[in-house]
Amino acid sequence: NSKVIQTPRYLVKGQGQKAKMRCIPEKGHPVVFWYQQNKNNEFKFLINFQNQEVLQQIDMTEKRFSAECPSNSPCSLEIQSSEAGDSALYLCASSLTGGAERLFFGHGTKLSVL
Amino acid sequence: QQKVQQSPESLTVSEGAMASLNCTFSDGTSNNFRWYRQHSAKGLEVLVSIFSDGEKEEGRFTAHLNRANLHVSLHIREPQPSDSAVYLCAVGTSSGSWQLIFGSGTQLTVMP
């Protein structure tokens, strides 16, 4: 069973609504990644954190997403105004160093934007 | 930018027969290659990580990396019906940001 916990498993929103998902990384893992997997199995890196600091994010994330990894609270990824094209599986992964170490993935949050 | 392609898109094998999956990439300077398996129930699990040319075995799963040929493969020995899943190849970028670029997957079906 995955030790990276993502909630909710499923999320349904209307266009323009906020969509928020959470991730509890594996204990002791300071590096957290968010990926978006579309229905064609294409993965897109969105953002990564080391502890509470953003390491890197893509333009789309910077403009339309809000993400944070506060200490002693789950990490979160929020789409400010959902679009139909945001419908996808959002995967959170954690790692000990963020380098060549293994990434451990959660089950994902499946977002459907109607 | 690194491009990762997997073949075949789908593969059906009989239980016990070797299953071989292929992955090609465009940037040979990467040194971080992983094979994942995606079960809808179990999420994404890492099978094998390989960081240098040659072979790496993890149980019934063996990865072969040949960076000169821009190719990494996964071989599954004695596959079982429970191995039926989507198999994803992921290549780490060589830039300092360390991102994984995923292929689009191979759907493996193992027939009893």
Interface residues (C-beta under 8 A of the other chain):
Chain A: N1 S2 F33 Y35 Q37 N40 N41 E42 F43 F45 N48 L55 Q56 L91 A93 G98 G99 A100 R102 L103 F104 F105 G106 H107 G108
Chain B: N31 N32 R34 Y36 K42 G43 L44 E45 V46 S49 F51 V86 L88 A90 G92 S97 W98 Q99 L100 I101 F102 G103 S104 G105
